[in-house]
Every structure is written in structure tokens, then in C-alpha cells.
Amino acid sequence: MGLLDQVLGAATQALGNPGQPGGQPDWAALVTGLLANGSVQGGLAGVLQQLQAGGLGEQVQSWISTGANLPVSGGQLDGVLGGAGGLLGQLAQQAGVSPAEAGEQLSQWLPQIVDRLTPNGQLPAGGLGDIAGMLGGLLNR
């Protein structure tokens, strides 16, 4: 089992994602795939940097640290990540839902994914770029 499988499995278990029964999107795979794509707002590294610059640095740091993850709302993500024309719009299009629904789902998945990628409470030695590289490399396995 690779690291990506472990991240997706742990996040799915933590959030109780039913997978795709009844035509529901596989949010874990959609979010992870979108974040691994470096051309999409810089991938995970770019998204985390945008969130920090947009006033959500405390939340991002809590996801990386070993403590509890601070929540973020879909509305906060919409404000920072550009709504329909940005990352949320792309996620919504892939999932076949509204940008508001994509924001709500991303607000649940993003803290879990970042938390699972930083189990020791630290970014890899190379920082955010290494995390994005890990995701990208693993998705292309």
C-alpha cells in the first residue's frame, strides 16, 4: 500500500466517505487529484500558500501541526480560492456539483489530507513543494 493509498484511506475513514454509492463523487480522490496537479493554482503548495496569504494561516498551521485541526468553512475557502472561476469551480465541475457544495466538501477534506501528509507535525524538509511532489508522484504511480 502506497502513501497515497494510506492518505486516502485514513481521510476516508476519518470522514466516513461512502465512496461512490448512489452516484456520489469520490471526494477524497477528486480533492487529492486536484491538489496534486501543479498546474492547478500551484497544486497543494500553491493552495496552502494562498490560504495563508488570504488570512487562513492559523488554520493551515493547525493542519500541519500535531494538535487539533482548526475548521475552515466553505465560504472562507470560496473567498480565498476564487469561487467558480478558481479551484472550487474546477472541483465543482469535476464532481458535477455547485461551487458552494465543492467548497463545503473541500472544507472537510483539505484539513484531513494536509494532516495526514504531515504526521510528525512538520512539513517535509523541502517544504510545501515536497508535499505537492509526493502527491503528484503517487497519483502517477
C-alpha positions in Angstrom: 0.0 0.0 0.0 1.5 3.3 -1.1 1.4 6.6 0.8 -1.4 8.0 -1.4 -3.5 4.9 -0.6 -2.8 5.4 3.1 -3.7 9.1 3.0 -6.9 8.4 1.1 -7.8 5.5 3.3 -7.2 7.4 6.5 -9.0 10.5 5.3 -11.9 8.4 4.0 -12.2 6.5 7.3 -11.9 9.7 9.4 -14.7 11.4 7.4 -16.8 8.4 6.7 -16.8 8.9 2.9 -19.1 6.3 1.4 -17.1 6.2 -1.8 -19.4 6.4 -4.8 -22.6 4.7 -3.9 -25.7 6.2 -5.4 -23.6 8.3 -7.8 -21.9 10.3 -5.1 -18.5 11.8 -6.1 -15.4 10.2 -4.6 -14.3 13.4 -2.8 -11.1 12.0 -1.5 -9.9 11.1 -4.9 -11.2 14.3 -6.5 -9.6 16.6 -3.9 -6.3 14.8 -3.8 -6.1 14.6 -7.6 -6.8 18.3 -8.0 -4.2 19.2 -5.3 -1.6 17.0 -6.9 -2.0 18.8 -10.2 0.7 21.5 -10.0 -0.9 23.4 -12.9 -4.0 24.0 -10.8 -3.1 27.0 -8.6 0.3 25.6 -7.9 -1.1 22.3 -6.6 -1.2 21.7 -2.8 1.8 24.0 -2.2 0.1 26.9 -4.0 -3.3 26.3 -2.4 -1.7 26.3 1.1 0.2 29.5 0.3 -2.9 31.1 -1.0 -4.8 30.2 2.1 -2.0 31.6 4.3 -1.9 34.8 2.3 -5.7 35.0 2.5 -5.8 35.1 6.3 -6.2 31.4 7.0 -2.6 30.8 8.1 -3.7 29.8 11.6 -5.9 27.1 10.2 -3.2 25.8 7.8 -0.7 25.7 10.6 -3.1 23.6 12.7 -3.5 21.1 9.9 0.3 20.7 9.7 0.9 20.6 13.4 0.2 17.6 15.7 -2.6 19.3 17.5 -6.3 19.5 16.6 -7.2 20.8 13.2 -8.9 24.2 13.2 -12.0 24.2 11.0 -12.4 26.2 7.8 -15.7 26.9 6.1 -16.7 26.5 2.5 -17.3 30.3 2.4 -13.8 31.0 3.7 -12.4 28.8 1.0 -14.6 30.4 -1.6 -13.3 33.8 -0.6 -9.6 32.8 -0.9 -9.7 30.3 -3.7 -11.7 32.2 -6.2 -15.1 30.5 -6.3 -16.5 29.4 -9.6 -13.5 30.6 -11.6 -10.8 29.1 -9.4 -10.0 25.9 -7.7 -13.6 25.4 -6.3 -15.0 25.9 -9.8 -12.8 23.2 -11.2 -13.6 20.8 -8.3 -17.3 21.5 -8.7 -17.1 20.8 -12.4 -15.3 17.5 -11.9 -17.8 16.4 -9.2 -20.9 17.7 -11.0 -22.0 19.9 -8.1 -22.2 23.6 -7.3 -19.1 25.6 -6.3 -20.8 26.0 -2.8 -21.0 22.3 -2.4 -17.4 21.8 -3.6 -16.3 24.4 -1.0 -18.1 22.6 1.8 -16.6 19.3 0.8 -13.1 20.8 0.4 -13.5 22.4 3.9 -13.9 18.8 5.2 -11.2 17.1 3.2 -8.4 19.6 2.9 -7.6 19.7 6.7 -7.6 15.9 6.8 -5.4 15.5 3.7 -2.8 18.0 4.9 -2.9 16.5 8.4 -2.2 13.0 7.0 0.6 14.3 4.9 2.3 15.8 7.9 2.1 13.2 10.6 5.0 14.5 12.6 3.7 18.0 12.7 6.2 19.3 10.2 6.4 19.9 6.5 8.9 17.6 4.7 12.5 19.1 4.6 11.7 20.6 1.2 8.5 22.3 2.5 5.3 22.6 0.6 6.8 21.7 -2.7 7.8 18.3 -1.4 4.2 17.5 -0.3 2.9 18.5 -3.7 5.6 16.4 -5.3 4.7 13.4 -3.2 1.0 13.7 -4.2 1.8 14.2 -7.9 4.3 11.3 -8.0 1.9 9.0 -6.2 -1.0 9.8 -8.4 1.1 8.9 -11.4 2.1 5.6 -10.0 
